[in-house]
Amino acid sequence: MAFDKSFLPHWVTSRKVLMSLFLILSAYVFLNGNWLKTRYPLQMDANGYYIYLPAFFVYDDMANLRFVDGMPEQFDRKYFLYKNGRGGYLSKYSPGIAILEIPFFLAAHFLAPSFGYQQSGYSPPYRFAIAISTIFFTCLAFWILAIILSRYFSQIIVLTTIILLFLGTNIFFYGVLQAGVTHNYLLFVFCLMLLFLDNWWRGKGWQYFAFACACVGFSALIRPTEILTGLVPIGFLFQRWKNIGFGMSQLSQFAKEFIGGVVAFLIFIFPIFLFWKFATGSWVAYTYEQEGFYFDRPSQIWYGLFGFRKGWFVYTPMAALAMSGLWLLHRDQRMKGIFSAIMWYLPFNIFIVLSWYCWWYGGCFGQRAFIPVFGLLAFPLALVLEKAVRARILVYACAGSFLLLNIFQSFQYQREIIHMDAMTWKSYAYVFGKWKLTDKEILQRNALLDRPDYLQRGKKLNEYFK
């Protein structure tokens, strides 16, 4: 697999650009002040992922999390905590995100007294630290992605693709406006996995395949369902076999890659089993209790992609533009491995993600569970931008419109104009383009909503989702 170009980093992949973007976004979060005036971002799901850090470093209570009872304002909602049978609690979320947040937590922990705040794990310095940790890993994800893209595309195509993905998808919302939840962190791990796979694909050594599989294991440590990302290296490996054949001469190499990948995966996923054993006494614990998947309801797939409650292509139409480039990707000989990875991963991921009982994933902007997928969809999107010669004006007009729509609707959601989980076609059309709602307009919008019943898990989908 020879590549005849020497791919030196362009300016869009320079560390100066990475640091500049990080500082600009951090300054916005600092000046916005939500971390100072409210519990943001240590609330709801973000609190459930973060809770391991104060439990370990501040309260020495990893096993039972009893300290939450002494913080009624911080834990006014405990939906992510379950009784562990010992008078304490267990978070249903895995500790992977907390591991990534450790450096930022420790910085806040040591600096808090200098600014007159308690070392409680929840005072403003901690909140600001977690907010900028999300920005940091978001920027790092795009920096890594730019490095990979620069091996295939021109500088202007790489820059345009990065801008469209950052500002034209809900990556922007969950990186800047709603920090602390898993998805942008997962995007970072996903892009790191792609970098290792691309290095391996270019013949830099079997160990890069193992590093990629280690990323799969760590992704599953963040969210167990992310074990599906293992289909990405499998897709690359399958295409490699197709390209060079599978004879006896290649057997030892394939064995080394496969076994190395499995071992790396197991090493990085093993901590979750250790934690379950520590917290519950069992090596395997299903912490989501009554929540589960419905694989016999294909209508959820339709609603998850095209419905107005949380449809992926409705609230993130940039995803549809990216997927329109899959045919171009299929024909591009340079990126056969990437195309194979998408074909192995994307259909299964869509099916599993949207088969979850709460396929709209609670109160969120768009389908946040698909954010890591954009690490792969960057390539067909870049090809659309590069190959659209005759339809260039149309393609760039659509891309620009989708970008502006995403930014506007991100702030609509933040201002509670777009409802968090109950939108319908009628309510969507009613608030479309509105920056502010009067009290009367709020009542009119509310009359058009269709609020989901989170407790009706046993009912058929078409009885309560529209």
C-alpha positions in Angstrom: 0.0 0.0 0.0 2.2 2.8 -1.2 1.6 6.5 -0.9 3.6 8.7 -3.1 3.3 12.0 -1.2 5.0 13.2 1.9 2.3 14.6 4.1 3.7 17.3 6.2 1.4 19.1 8.6 -0.3 22.2 7.1 -1.0 25.3 9.1 -4.5 24.1 9.9 -2.9 21.3 11.9 -0.4 23.5 13.8 -0.3 23.6 17.5 -0.7 27.4 17.4 -4.1 27.1 15.7 -5.1 24.4 18.3 -4.1 26.6 21.2 -5.7 29.7 19.7 -9.0 28.0 19.2 -8.9 26.6 22.8 -8.2 30.0 24.3 -10.9 31.7 22.3 -13.6 29.2 23.3 -12.4 29.1 26.9 -12.6 32.9 27.0 -16.2 32.7 25.8 -17.1 30.2 28.5 -15.3 32.3 31.2 -17.0 35.6 30.1 -20.4 33.8 29.7 -20.3 33.1 33.4 -22.8 30.2 33.6 -20.2 28.2 35.6 -20.1 31.0 38.2 -23.9 31.7 38.4 -25.3 28.2 38.1 -24.3 24.6 38.7 -23.3 24.3 35.0 -21.8 22.1 33.8 -22.0 19.8 36.9 -25.6 18.9 36.5 -27.8 16.1 35.1 -25.8 13.5 33.1 -22.5 15.4 33.4 -22.7 15.1 37.1 -23.2 11.4 36.9 -20.0 11.0 34.9 -18.0 13.4 37.0 -19.1 12.1 40.5 -16.2 9.7 40.7 -13.7 12.6 41.1 -15.0 14.2 44.2 -15.9 10.8 45.6 -12.2 9.7 45.3 -10.2 12.9 45.8 -12.4 14.8 48.3 -14.8 12.5 50.2 -13.0 9.1 50.1 -16.3 7.5 49.3 -16.0 5.7 46.0 -17.8 2.6 47.3 -21.0 4.2 48.5 -21.2 7.8 47.4 -23.0 8.7 50.6 -21.7 12.3 50.5 -24.5 13.1 47.9 -27.1 13.1 50.7 -25.3 16.1 52.3 -25.6 18.1 49.1 -29.4 18.4 48.4 -29.0 21.3 46.1 -26.3 19.7 44.0 -28.1 16.4 43.9 -31.8 17.5 43.7 -32.2 14.9 41.0 -30.7 11.4 41.6 -32.0 9.6 38.5 -28.5 8.4 37.7 -27.9 7.0 41.2 -29.1 3.6 42.3 -29.2 2.2 45.9 -26.4 -0.3 46.2 -27.8 -2.3 49.1 -25.3 -0.9 51.6 -27.1 2.3 52.3 -25.2 4.1 49.6 -25.4 4.7 45.9 -23.9 3.6 42.5 -23.7 5.8 39.5 -25.2 4.1 36.4 -22.5 5.8 34.3 -19.0 4.4 33.8 -15.9 6.2 35.0 -14.1 6.8 31.7 -14.9 10.5 31.4 -13.8 11.1 35.0 -10.4 9.7 34.0 -10.0 12.2 31.2 -11.1 15.0 33.5 -8.6 14.2 36.2 -5.9 16.9 35.3 -8.5 19.6 35.1 -10.1 18.5 38.4 -6.7 18.5 40.2 -5.9 22.0 38.8 -9.2 23.3 40.2 -8.7 21.4 43.5 -5.3 23.0 44.2 -6.3 26.5 43.0 -9.7 26.7 44.7 -8.4 28.0 48.0 -6.3 30.7 46.3 -9.5 32.2 44.9 -11.5 31.9 48.1 -13.5 28.8 47.3 -14.0 25.5 49.2 -12.3 22.3 48.0 -15.8 20.7 47.7 -15.5 19.3 44.2 -18.5 21.4 43.2 -17.5 25.1 43.7 -17.0 27.4 40.7 -13.3 26.5 40.0 -14.3 22.9 39.5 -17.2 23.8 37.2 -15.0 26.1 35.1 -12.3 23.4 34.9 -14.8 20.7 33.6 -16.2 23.2 31.1 -12.8 23.9 29.6 -11.9 20.2 29.7 -14.7 19.6 27.2 -13.4 22.4 25.0 -9.9 21.0 25.3 -10.8 17.5 24.1 -13.1 18.9 21.4 -10.3 21.0 20.0 -7.9 18.1 20.3 -10.3 15.9 18.4 -10.4 18.3 15.5 -6.7 18.8 15.5 -6.2 15.0 15.2 -8.9 14.9 12.5 -7.2 17.7 10.6 -3.9 15.8 10.6 -5.6 12.7 9.1 -7.5 14.7 6.5 -4.4 16.6 5.5 -3.0 13.3 4.3 -5.7 13.1 1.6 -7.0 16.6 0.9 -5.8 20.1 0.3 -5.4 22.6 3.0 -8.5 24.6 2.0 -10.7 21.4 1.9 -9.4 20.3 5.4 -10.1 23.8 6.9 -13.6 23.9 5.3 -14.5 20.4 6.5 -13.3 21.2 10.1 -15.3 24.4 10.2 -18.5 22.7 8.8 -18.2 19.9 11.3 -17.5 22.1 14.3 -20.0 24.9 13.6 -22.5 22.9 11.5 -23.2 20.0 13.8 -24.2 19.6 17.5 -20.5 19.1 18.3 -20.5 22.9 18.8 -23.4 22.7 21.2 -21.8 20.0 23.3 -18.4 21.5 23.2 -19.2 25.1 24.1 -22.8 25.4 25.3 -23.4 22.2 27.2 -20.1 20.8 28.5 -19.4 17.7 30.6 -21.4 15.0 28.8 -19.6 12.1 27.1 -20.0 12.7 23.4 -17.2 15.2 22.5 -14.8 13.3 24.7 -15.8 10.2 22.7 -15.1 12.1 19.5 -11.6 12.7 20.7 -11.0 9.0 21.4 -12.6 8.1 18.1 -10.4 10.5 16.1 -7.3 9.1 18.0 -8.3 5.6 17.0 -8.6 6.7 13.3 -5.1 8.3 13.5 -3.7 5.0 14.7 -5.6 3.1 12.1 -4.4 5.4 9.3 -0.8 5.0 10.4 -1.3 1.2 10.4 -2.9 1.3 7.0 0.1 3.2 5.7 2.4 0.4 6.9 3.9 2.0 10.0 3.7 -1.2 12.1 1.2 -3.6 13.6 1.4 -1.9 17.0 -0.7 1.0 15.6 -3.6 -1.5 15.1 -3.2 -2.5 18.8 -3.3 1.2 19.8 -6.5 1.7 17.8 -8.1 -1.3 19.6 -6.9 0.2 23.0 -9.0 3.2 22.0 -12.0 0.9 21.5 -11.5 -0.4 25.0 -11.3 3.0 26.5 -14.4 4.1 24.6 -16.3 1.2 26.1 -15.0 2.3 29.5 -16.7 5.7 28.9 -19.9 4.2 27.5 -20.3 0.4 27.3 -22.3 0.6 24.0 -19.2 2.2 22.4 -17.8 -1.3 22.1 -19.4 -1.0 18.7 -16.5 1.2 17.6 -14.6 -2.1 17.4 -16.3 -2.5 14.0 -14.1 0.3 12.7 -10.8 -1.5 13.1 -12.5 -4.7 11.9 -13.6 -2.9 8.8 -10.0 -1.7 8.1 -8.7 -5.3 8.7 -11.3 -6.8 6.4 -10.3 -4.4 3.6 -6.7 -5.1 4.2 -7.4 -8.8 3.8 -9.2 -8.1 0.5 -6.4 -6.0 -0.8 -3.4 -8.3 -0.2 -5.1 -11.7 0.3 -5.0 -14.1 3.1 -2.3 -16.6 2.4 0.1 -18.5 4.6 2.8 -15.8 4.1 0.5 -13.2 5.7 -0.8 -15.5 8.4 1.8 -14.5 11.0 1.3 -10.8 10.4 -2.5 -11.0 10.6 -2.2 -13.1 13.8 0.1 -10.5 15.3 -2.2 -7.7 14.5 -5.4 -9.5 15.6 -3.9 -10.8 18.9 -2.2 -7.5 19.7 -5.5 -5.7 19.1 -7.5 -8.1 21.3 -5.0 -7.8 24.1 -4.9 -4.0 24.0 -8.7 -3.9 23.9 -8.9 -6.1 27.0 -6.3 -4.1 29.0 -8.2 -0.8 28.5 -11.7 -2.2 29.1 -10.7 -4.3 32.1 -10.9 -1.3 34.7 -14.7 -1.3 34.3 -14.9 -4.9 35.5 -12.6 -4.1 38.4 -14.8 -1.1 39.3 -18.0 -3.2 39.2 -16.4 -5.8 41.4 -15.3 -3.1 43.8 -18.7 -1.4 43.9 -21.1 -4.3 43.6 -19.2 -7.4 44.5 -19.9 -8.8 41.0 -17.6 -8.7 38.0 -20.5 -7.7 35.7 -23.2 -5.2 36.7 -26.0 -3.9 34.5 -26.3 -0.4 36.0 -29.2 0.7 33.8 -31.6 -1.6 35.6 -35.0 -1.4 33.8 -33.7 0.5 30.9 -32.9 -1.5 27.7 -33.2 -2.0 24.0 -36.2 -2.7 21.8 -34.9 -4.4 18.7 -38.4 -5.2 17.3 -39.4 -1.5 16.8 -37.9 -0.4 13.4 -40.1 2.7 13.6 -37.6 4.1 16.1 -35.0 4.2 13.4 -37.2 6.3 11.3 -38.1 8.7 14.1 -34.5 8.9 15.2 -33.3 10.0 11.7 -36.2 12.0 10.4 -38.6 12.8 13.3 -39.0 16.2 14.7 -38.5 15.1 18.3 -34.7 14.4 17.8 -34.2 13.5 14.1 -30.6 13.4 13.2 -31.1 14.7 9.7 -33.6 17.3 10.9 -31.4 18.9 13.6 -28.1 18.1 12.0 -28.6 18.2 8.2 -24.9 18.4 7.8 -24.9 14.6 8.5 -27.0 14.1 5.4 -24.7 16.2 3.3 -21.7 14.1 4.5 -23.5 10.8 3.9 -24.2 11.9 0.3 -20.5 11.5 -0.3 -20.4 7.8 0.5 -20.6 6.9 -3.2 -17.6 9.1 -3.9 -15.8 7.5 -1.0 -16.5 4.1 -2.4 -14.9 5.0 -5.7 -11.8 6.6 -4.1 -8.9 4.0 -4.1 -7.0 6.0 -1.4 -9.7 5.6 1.2 -10.9 2.0 0.8 -10.2 1.3 4.4 -12.2 4.2 5.6 -15.1 3.2 3.4 -15.0 -0.3 4.7 -15.0 0.9 8.3 -18.0 3.1 7.6 -19.9 0.2 6.0 -19.1 -2.1 8.9 -19.8 0.4 11.7 -22.4 3.0 10.6 -25.5 0.7 10.0 -25.0 -1.3 13.2 -24.4 1.8 15.2 -27.5 3.5 13.9 -29.6 0.4 14.6 -28.2 -0.1 18.1 -28.3 3.6 19.1 -31.9 4.1 18.0 -33.1 0.8 19.4 -32.6 2.2 22.9 -35.9 2.5 24.7 -35.3 6.3 25.1 -34.1 6.7 21.5 -34.2 10.5 21.8 -31.8 10.4 24.7 -33.6 12.6 27.1 -33.3 16.4 27.0 -30.6 17.1 24.4 -30.0 19.0 21.2 -30.4 16.7 18.2 -29.0 13.1 18.3 -26.0 13.6 20.5 -25.2 9.9 20.5 -24.1 10.2 16.9 -21.4 12.8 17.5 -18.4 10.4 17.4 -19.6 9.2 13.9 -18.5 12.5 12.5 -14.9 11.4 12.8 -15.6 9.0 9.9 -18.1 11.2 8.1 -15.5 13.9 7.7 -14.0 12.0 4.8 -17.1 11.7 2.6 -17.9 15.3 3.5 -14.5 16.4 2.4 -14.9 14.5 -0.9 -18.2 16.2 -1.6 -16.5 19.5 -1.1 -13.6 18.5 -3.3 -15.5 16.7 -6.2 -18.5 19.0 -6.5 -17.2 20.8 -9.6 -20.5 21.4 -11.5 -22.6 21.7 -8.4 -20.1 23.6 -6.3 -22.3 26.6 -5.7 -25.2 24.4 -4.7 -23.0 22.2 -2.3 -21.4 25.2 -0.6 -24.7 27.0 -0.3 -26.3 24.0 1.3 -23.3 23.6 3.6 -23.3 27.2 4.6 -27.1 27.2 5.2 -26.8 24.0 7.4 -24.0 25.7 9.4 -26.0 28.8 10.1 -29.1 26.8 10.9 -27.1 24.7 13.4 -25.7 27.7 15.2 -29.1 29.5 15.3 -30.9 26.4 16.6 -28.2 25.6 19.1 -28.9 29.0 20.8 -32.7 28.4 20.3 -32.3 25.2 22.3 -30.2 27.0 24.9 -32.9 29.7 25.2 -35.6 26.9 25.5 -37.3 27.9 22.3 -36.7 24.4 20.9 -38.1 22.1 23.6 -35.7 19.6 25.0 -37.6 16.4 24.2 -41.2 17.1 23.0 -40.9 18.7 19.6 -43.3 17.9 16.8 -43.5 19.1 13.2 -46.1 21.7 14.2 -44.1 23.0 17.1 -40.9 23.0 15.0 -42.6 25.0 12.3 -44.1 27.4 14.8 -40.7 28.3 16.4 -38.6 28.1 13.3 -36.5 31.3 12.9 -37.7 32.8 16.3 -35.1 34.2 18.6 -37.5 35.0 21.5 -40.9 33.8 22.6 -43.5 35.8 24.5 -45.5 34.2 27.2 -48.4 33.8 24.9 -46.2 32.2 22.2 -44.7 29.8 24.8 -48.3 28.7 25.6 -49.1 28.2 21.9 -45.9 26.3 21.4 -46.5 24.1 24.4 -49.9 23.2 23.0 -48.2 21.8 20.0 -45.7 19.6 21.9 -45.9 15.8 22.4 -44.3 15.0 25.7 -42.8 11.5 25.9 -43.7 9.3 28.8 -40.4 8.0 30.1 -42.1 5.4 32.3 -44.2 3.8 29.5 -41.3 1.5 28.4 -43.6 -1.5 27.7 -46.0 0.3 25.4 -45.8 0.1 21.6 -43.9 3.0 20.1 -46.7 4.3 17.9 -49.0 4.7 21.0 -46.9 7.6 22.4 -44.3 8.8 20.0 -45.3 10.9 17.0 
